[in-house]
Each structure stands twice: as C-alpha cells, then as structure tokens.
Amino acid sequence: MTLELTARPLEELTAADVPILVTDLPGPNSQDLYGREERYSSPGGSTAHLLSRLVLHEGYGALLRDVDGNVLIDFGFGMIGVSTGHRHPVVMRAIRGVLDRYLHVYDMTTPERVELFEYMAELLPANLNRFQMYTGGAETVEAAMRLSKSATKKHEFISLDRGFHGKTLGAMSLTGGTTRKGYGPLPGGYFQTPAAYCYRCPLGLTYPSCNVACADMIENVYNQQSTGDIAAVILEPMPAAGGMIVPPAEFLPKIKSFCERNGLILIVDEIFTGAGRTGKMWGFEHSGIQPNVVTMGKGAGSGYPVGLVAAEDRLVHDWPWNFPTGSSTTFGGNVVAAAAMLATLKVIDSERLLENSALVGQEMKDRLQKMQRRFEFIGDVRGAGLMIGIELVEDRVSKAPLPAGECQKLFHGALRRGVLLPNASNVLRVVPPLVMTSALAARGLDLMEEAFEEYDRSRPASTTEGAN
C-alpha cells in the first residue's frame, strides 16, 4: 500500500509540530488493514499491537507515521529494538551497502563480521573476547546455556524470579511470572532466587537497613534446592519485563561474589539493557562487575534482528561447543546483521547517545516522579537512562496493582493524544529510542500527563483522596 501524503517528511518535523492527528486512532486505513490481517494472523500478539490496532507506514528518529497520516511520538513501539531511532541514515547505509553485494553466506567470515568482533573487543571488558552471533534474544540465551554446560559439564541454572529470558523451552525455564504459565511441565534443573524488587521486597524488608538480604537468598537456593550441579547463574542487570527493576548497587556484586566462591559462571543478559539503554553501554557497568558471559540483542541492531554471545576465552574450547557446528546456527553471523550491529554501536558512540540516554532519561524520570507525587495511582517511578518504569497501583497504602482494564485506559489515553507506549500492564514501560530529544520527551510527557489527569478525574473520589 502506498500512502499519498503532502505532509512534511518526518525528518523535518520538530517537537513543536507533533503529534499530528488527522483521524481518530486507529484511523480507517488502519482499521481496514488490521481487520484484513486479523483474519489470517495467529492470536497472541503484543499488547501494543492488540490494543492500538495501528498500521504503521514509516518512521524516523522517535516519530512514527501510520497509514492514515497520523504522526505519533514513539515512547516504545520499537520495544527498545530501534536504539538509534527509526531509519537512522548511517545504519541504513550500512545495511544497503551489504545488500548491494550479498544477503546471506551462512556463517562464513565477512569483513563486516571481522570488524564487528574487533569493535566488540574494545567495548567490553578485556576478559570477554570470544564472540558468536545469533538471530535474537531467546536463541542467544539458549546458546549461553549450552556454552555453560559444555564448559562446566554441569546442567543446572539459577536465575532471578522476576527475570525474562525468552520463550523457547530453556529460556522460559529461566523466566519467572506469567510467561511460563500453561506451558508445563518445564525441564528440571532450573531454580530461581529473588530479584531486588525494593518497592515490593520479597522479604518484607526496607533498603538500606536490609543489607540487600535478597542477594544472600541465592545461598539457600544453591544449598537447599539444587543438586550442587549448577553450571551458571543468569540474570538481567535490571529486570525489564519483570518490573523495570533497578537493584541496589550492592546486589550484583553480591551475586558475583557468590559465583566466584562456588566456581560458577555468571551470565549477564543484556538483551534489554545493553546498547546504551540504561545510559551506559552495558547495564552491568552500573555495578562495576565483570561477567563471564554476556548475551545481547534487540537494540544492538537498531531494529535488524541480531544476537551475540560474548564469553571468556577459557570457556569456549570444550566439547561439544567447540565441535564443528557446535556453536553455529544458520543465520547467526549473517553479514547484514553484522553490518547493522557494527553501525549501531558506532553511532551510539559517535553521536554520544550514551550521554543523551542518561540526560534525557533523567529528565523524563524527574518529570514522571513529579506526576507520581500528584497522582495517587502512580506508586513508583524508577529506571536508568531511557529504561523507565511507572508502577500503577490502586492506592499508595495497599500498593495493590492497578487492574488490567484500568491500565488499558491509561494506554488508550496516551494513544488518543499521539503517544505510543509499548505495554499496558501495571508497570508501564517508557523506552523511547536513544535519539529522543529533551524537547520531544517533554512534549510526549505533557500529553501523558493530560491522559493521567483525565483518568484521575474519572476515578471515584474515595480512591483519589489525598493524591495531592
């Protein structure tokens, strides 16, 4: 479908120009195309897809235009995949440059992959100097598990109870919460220890007097639940799908110390937090630890599907990982993916997007925390860089999670005003591209606050009393 538009190109629009709303959302063209697809597509798509029913036509930076000509502010429709923004010219040139020559050559060495691996060695701690590419997050996590089993000859894993690592069988076994519901029985040998969720402490304690006791619970899991055959501990440095949780500074060092005392591999899953999302290139940098293995994907390719396992040299030489085809996959190391990932990481550096993520993210968090003080249904605002979570509650005393239907009202309130949020759970995610400007972020937050005001007025007086 070709969209005939006389409107200005997205590249020319400023924060003062947007959003541009020419129809209700979704508009007639979106409704038509969505309905046609719905007759054939499988149910179970993302919340943003199912609730918005938008059909998108083009994007640039942190803006998206739909097939009806509406221009919308992207606070996360790329679900962190478009770290350098939609259609970044440097990334697009890198991809096109490869496509003019070839599309796929199995896992053969290419100049792009050589340069990517050399660049990765500069970006990561010196101990992480062996790389293998994959096509996405769950496949990358599965590979890290196979690597750990191969190197240790052990088969059990410990993960965080609020972690998310993917939807393949092994990755799902590492994952807590609703993702795994209905898919049992899951394989044995997977154990979970509490995440440092200070807003809802699993131990009923308060930081800092708790001395981060949740981190010490891993000792009990190891000694009382496992058979002592643990190959690795795997965790997100900041659990994302599990609640956009930023742990206390002491949490990861305690887990790292536990791994060292027991000779365990520490795998840090940076698929959500990596590539500048938290204001540093890698989420683990906030804690000062050095992982033994790192998994990455999503934003590392600016929207092109990528995955990569980075590991210590000592771990990669054992059978069956080192056996021919032991670590490879059909499209892992694809030349287009390598070009996209290399260009993305270089743009993050050259355009100082780490600094922008930290700066604009702090501005957004400060503004949202002001809203938290104003609206009783905002229980907590937390985050690092442009990874921000807004926890929605019925009231601040009970902290009862806001019901799904109420969360959807807030999603739709933002949508009607031209702001795109990636989910509608009781922890709303605000994860715009790293190129988000202060002006555009402020414009989007103005509209979100309007949506919050509208919702607040609709609530029974008894639930909003004392909100100010």
C-alpha positions in Angstrom: 0.0 0.0 0.0 1.4 3.4 -1.0 0.5 6.3 1.3 0.0 9.5 -0.7 1.0 12.4 1.6 1.5 16.1 1.1 2.7 16.5 4.6 6.3 17.3 5.5 8.8 14.5 5.8 9.3 13.2 9.3 12.9 14.3 9.2 11.8 17.9 9.1 9.4 17.8 12.0 10.2 19.3 15.4 8.8 18.7 18.8 6.5 21.7 18.3 5.0 20.1 15.2 3.9 16.8 16.7 1.8 14.9 17.2 -0.2 15.4 14.0 -3.6 13.8 14.4 -5.7 13.8 11.2 -8.0 10.9 12.2 -9.2 9.2 15.3 -6.8 6.3 16.3 -6.9 3.8 14.8 -8.0 5.6 11.6 -10.0 4.0 8.7 -7.0 2.7 6.8 -5.5 1.1 9.9 -8.8 -0.5 10.7 -9.2 -1.9 7.2 -5.7 -3.4 7.1 -5.7 -4.6 10.7 -9.0 -6.4 10.0 -7.7 -8.0 6.8 -4.6 -9.3 8.6 -6.6 -10.4 11.6 -8.4 -13.0 9.5 -5.2 -14.8 9.0 -2.7 -13.9 11.8 -2.4 -16.0 14.9 -3.7 -14.5 18.2 -1.2 -13.7 20.9 0.5 -10.6 19.5 1.9 -7.9 21.7 -0.2 -5.7 23.9 0.7 -2.6 21.9 -0.4 -4.4 18.7 -3.7 -5.7 20.1 -4.8 -2.5 21.9 -3.7 0.1 19.4 -4.7 -1.7 16.2 -2.5 0.7 14.4 -0.9 0.0 11.0 2.4 1.9 10.7 3.7 3.3 7.4 7.1 4.9 8.2 9.4 6.1 11.0 12.2 8.5 11.6 14.1 9.1 14.8 11.5 8.9 17.6 8.5 9.6 15.3 6.1 7.2 13.5 3.5 7.8 10.9 0.6 5.5 10.4 -1.2 4.6 7.2 -3.8 7.4 7.8 -1.1 10.1 8.0 -1.1 10.5 11.8 2.4 11.3 13.2 2.9 9.9 16.6 5.6 10.1 19.4 7.3 6.8 19.9 7.9 6.1 23.6 8.5 2.4 22.9 6.7 0.9 19.9 10.1 -0.4 18.7 10.3 -2.1 22.1 13.9 -0.9 22.5 14.9 -2.5 19.2 15.3 0.8 17.4 18.0 2.2 19.7 19.4 4.7 17.2 15.9 5.6 16.2 13.8 4.6 13.2 15.7 4.7 9.9 18.9 6.1 11.1 20.8 7.1 8.0 24.2 5.7 9.0 22.6 2.3 9.9 20.5 2.2 6.7 23.5 3.0 4.6 25.5 0.1 6.2 22.6 -2.3 5.6 22.1 -1.1 2.0 25.9 -1.4 1.3 25.8 -5.1 2.2 22.6 -5.8 0.3 24.1 -4.4 -2.9 26.7 -7.2 -2.6 25.0 -10.2 -1.0 22.4 -11.2 1.5 23.5 -14.4 3.2 26.6 -16.6 3.2 25.8 -19.0 6.2 28.4 -18.3 8.9 31.3 -17.6 6.6 33.8 -14.9 7.6 33.0 -11.5 6.1 34.8 -8.2 6.5 31.8 -6.8 8.4 31.9 -9.5 11.0 35.6 -9.3 11.5 35.3 -5.5 12.1 32.3 -6.1 14.4 34.2 -8.6 16.6 37.2 -6.3 16.8 35.0 -3.5 17.8 33.2 -5.6 20.4 36.5 -6.5 22.0 37.1 -2.7 22.5 33.6 -2.1 24.0 33.6 -5.0 26.5 35.9 -5.8 29.5 39.1 -7.5 28.3 38.1 -10.9 29.7 35.2 -11.0 27.2 37.0 -11.7 23.9 35.2 -14.6 22.2 32.0 -14.0 20.2 29.3 -16.0 18.4 26.4 -14.4 16.6 22.7 -15.4 16.6 19.4 -14.0 15.4 17.6 -13.0 18.5 17.3 -13.0 22.3 16.0 -16.4 23.2 18.3 -18.2 20.7 21.2 -16.2 22.3 20.3 -17.2 25.8 19.9 -20.9 24.8 23.4 -20.7 23.3 24.8 -19.2 26.5 23.3 -22.1 28.4 24.8 -24.7 26.0 28.2 -23.0 26.4 27.9 -23.1 30.2 27.0 -26.8 30.1 29.9 -27.6 27.7 32.5 -25.7 29.8 31.4 -27.0 33.2 29.9 -30.4 32.4 27.1 -29.4 34.7 23.5 -28.8 33.8 21.6 -26.7 36.4 20.9 -23.0 36.4 19.9 -20.3 38.8 18.0 -17.2 37.6 16.0 -14.3 39.2 12.3 -14.9 39.9 11.4 -11.7 38.0 13.8 -12.3 35.1 12.7 -12.7 31.5 15.0 -14.5 29.0 12.8 -15.6 26.2 10.1 -18.1 25.1 12.0 -21.1 24.0 11.8 -24.0 26.4 15.2 -23.5 28.1 14.8 -19.7 28.2 11.3 -20.0 29.5 12.5 -22.2 32.3 14.8 -19.4 33.4 11.9 -16.9 33.3 9.5 -16.1 36.2 6.0 -14.9 36.2 3.1 -15.4 33.8 5.2 -16.1 30.7 5.6 -19.7 31.7 2.0 -20.3 32.8 0.3 -23.1 30.9 3.4 -24.5 29.2 4.4 -27.1 31.8 6.0 -29.4 32.6 9.2 -27.5 32.2 12.6 -29.3 32.4 14.2 -29.8 35.7 17.4 -28.2 36.9 16.2 -24.6 36.9 16.0 -22.7 40.2 15.0 -19.1 41.0 16.2 -16.6 43.6 14.6 -13.3 44.5 15.2 -10.2 42.5 16.0 -7.0 44.3 12.5 -5.5 43.9 12.7 -2.9 46.6 9.2 -1.5 46.0 7.7 -4.9 46.7 10.5 -6.5 48.8 10.0 -10.3 48.7 11.4 -10.5 52.2 9.4 -7.6 53.6 12.5 -5.5 54.4 13.5 -1.9 53.7 16.6 -0.7 51.9 19.3 0.1 53.0 18.8 -1.4 56.5 18.1 -4.8 54.8 21.7 -5.1 53.8 20.4 -6.3 50.4 19.4 -9.7 52.0 17.6 -10.7 48.9 21.0 -11.3 47.2 22.0 -13.6 50.0 19.0 -15.9 49.3 20.9 -17.4 46.4 23.0 -19.3 49.0 19.8 -21.0 50.2 18.7 -21.8 46.7 22.1 -23.3 45.9 22.4 -25.4 49.1 18.8 -26.5 49.6 17.2 -26.7 46.1 19.9 -27.6 43.6 21.8 -30.9 43.4 25.0 -29.0 43.5 25.4 -29.3 39.7 25.0 -25.6 38.9 26.6 -24.5 35.7 25.8 -20.9 35.8 23.8 -18.0 37.3 22.0 -16.0 34.7 20.3 -12.6 35.3 19.4 -9.3 33.8 21.3 -6.5 35.5 18.0 -4.6 35.6 15.0 -7.0 35.2 12.8 -5.4 32.5 9.7 -7.4 31.7 9.6 -8.4 35.4 9.0 -4.8 36.5 11.7 -2.4 35.2 13.6 -3.0 38.4 16.8 -1.2 39.2 18.5 -3.1 42.0 20.6 -1.5 44.8 24.3 -1.1 43.9 25.3 -3.9 46.2 23.0 -6.6 44.6 25.1 -7.6 41.6 28.5 -7.6 43.4 27.0 -9.9 46.0 25.8 -12.3 43.3 29.2 -12.1 41.5 31.0 -12.9 44.8 28.7 -15.9 45.3 29.6 -17.2 41.8 33.3 -16.7 42.4 33.2 -18.6 45.8 31.4 -21.5 44.2 33.2 -21.6 40.8 30.0 -20.7 38.9 29.7 -18.9 35.5 27.9 -15.6 35.7 25.9 -14.9 32.6 24.5 -11.3 32.3 21.6 -11.0 29.9 22.0 -7.6 28.3 19.4 -8.1 25.6 17.1 -5.4 27.0 19.6 -3.3 29.0 22.5 -3.3 26.5 23.5 -1.0 23.7 23.1 2.2 25.7 19.6 1.7 27.1 20.5 2.5 30.7 22.8 5.4 30.0 25.9 3.2 29.9 26.8 0.8 27.0 26.0 -2.2 29.2 23.8 -2.5 32.2 26.4 -4.3 34.3 28.7 -1.3 34.1 26.5 0.4 36.8 27.6 -2.1 39.3 31.3 -2.5 38.4 31.2 -6.2 38.0 32.8 -8.3 35.2 30.5 -11.1 33.9 31.9 -14.3 32.4 29.4 -14.4 29.6 27.1 -11.6 28.2 24.2 -12.1 25.9 22.9 -9.2 23.7 20.4 -8.4 21.0 17.4 -6.2 20.5 18.7 -2.6 20.4 22.2 -3.7 19.3 20.9 -3.9 15.7 18.7 -0.8 15.5 15.8 -3.0 14.6 17.5 -5.5 12.5 17.4 -9.0 14.2 20.7 -9.6 15.9 22.0 -11.7 18.8 25.5 -12.2 20.2 27.2 -14.2 23.0 30.4 -12.7 24.4 32.4 -15.1 26.5 35.8 -15.6 28.2 38.3 -17.5 26.1 38.6 -20.2 28.8 35.0 -21.2 28.3 34.8 -21.8 24.5 37.2 -24.7 23.9 35.3 -27.6 25.3 33.2 -30.3 23.6 30.5 -30.1 22.4 30.6 -26.3 22.0 33.9 -26.4 20.1 32.9 -29.3 17.8 32.2 -28.3 14.2 28.6 -26.9 14.1 28.6 -27.0 17.9 28.0 -23.3 18.3 26.8 -22.2 14.9 23.3 -21.5 13.6 22.0 -21.0 10.1 21.6 -17.2 10.2 23.9 -16.4 13.1 26.7 -14.2 11.9 24.7 -13.1 8.9 26.5 -10.4 7.0 23.6 -7.9 7.1 23.2 -8.4 10.9 26.9 -7.8 11.4 26.7 -4.6 9.4 23.7 -3.4 11.2 25.2 -4.2 14.7 28.5 -2.6 13.9 26.9 0.6 12.5 24.5 0.8 15.5 27.3 0.5 18.1 29.4 3.1 16.3 26.5 5.5 16.0 25.9 5.2 19.8 29.5 6.2 20.3 29.9 8.9 17.7 26.6 10.6 18.4 27.1 10.4 22.2 23.8 8.5 22.6 25.0 7.2 26.0 25.2 10.7 27.3 21.8 11.5 25.7 20.2 8.4 27.2 21.4 9.3 30.7 20.5 13.0 30.3 17.1 12.7 28.7 16.2 9.6 30.8 16.9 11.6 34.0 14.8 14.5 32.8 11.9 12.1 32.0 12.2 10.3 35.3 12.3 13.6 37.2 9.1 14.7 35.4 7.4 11.4 36.0 8.3 11.5 39.7 6.6 14.9 39.9 3.5 13.2 38.4 3.9 10.4 41.0 3.5 13.0 43.8 0.4 14.3 42.1 -1.4 11.2 41.2 -2.3 8.6 43.8 -2.4 5.8 41.2 1.3 6.1 40.5 3.0 4.1 43.1 6.6 4.3 41.9 8.7 5.6 39.1 12.1 4.0 38.6 14.7 3.5 35.9 18.1 4.2 34.5 18.7 6.1 31.3 15.9 5.6 28.8 14.6 2.5 30.6 11.8 3.8 32.8 9.0 2.0 34.6 5.8 3.6 36.0 4.2 1.3 38.6 0.5 1.8 38.7 -1.5 1.0 41.9 -5.0 1.4 43.3 -3.5 3.4 46.2 -0.1 4.0 47.7 -1.0 2.4 51.1 -2.1 -1.0 49.9 0.1 -0.9 46.7 -2.5 -3.2 45.1 -1.6 -3.4 41.4 -4.0 -1.4 39.2 -6.3 -3.8 37.4 -5.6 -4.6 33.8 -8.7 -2.8 32.5 -7.6 0.4 34.3 -4.1 0.2 32.9 -5.5 -0.1 29.4 -7.4 3.2 30.0 -4.1 4.9 30.5 -2.6 3.3 27.5 -5.5 4.4 25.4 -5.5 7.9 26.9 -1.9 8.4 25.8 -2.6 6.8 22.4 -5.5 9.2 21.7 -3.1 12.1 22.3 -0.5 10.6 19.9 1.9 9.0 22.4 2.8 5.3 21.8 3.5 3.2 24.8 4.7 -0.5 24.4 2.5 -2.1 27.1 -0.5 -1.7 29.3 0.4 -3.6 32.4 0.6 -2.2 35.9 4.2 -1.3 35.2 4.1 0.9 32.2 7.4 1.0 30.2 8.8 4.2 28.8 11.6 3.1 26.5 12.0 5.6 23.6 14.8 5.5 21.1 18.2 6.7 22.4 17.9 9.7 20.0 14.9 11.1 21.9 15.4 14.8 22.5 14.6 16.7 25.6 12.0 18.8 23.7 10.2 15.8 22.2 10.3 13.9 25.5 8.8 16.9 27.3 6.1 17.2 24.6 5.2 13.5 25.0 5.2 13.8 28.8 2.8 16.8 28.6 0.4 14.6 26.7 0.9 11.7 29.1 0.1 14.0 32.0 -3.1 15.1 30.2 -4.0 11.4 29.9 -3.3 10.9 33.6 -5.4 13.9 34.5 -8.3 12.6 32.5 -8.0 9.2 34.2 -7.7 10.7 37.6 -10.9 12.7 37.2 -12.7 9.5 36.2 -11.8 7.7 39.4 -14.2 7.5 42.4 -13.4 10.3 44.8 -12.6 7.8 47.6 -9.7 6.3 45.6 -8.1 9.7 44.8 -8.5 11.4 48.1 -5.1 12.7 49.3 -3.5 12.3 45.9 -2.1 15.8 46.1 
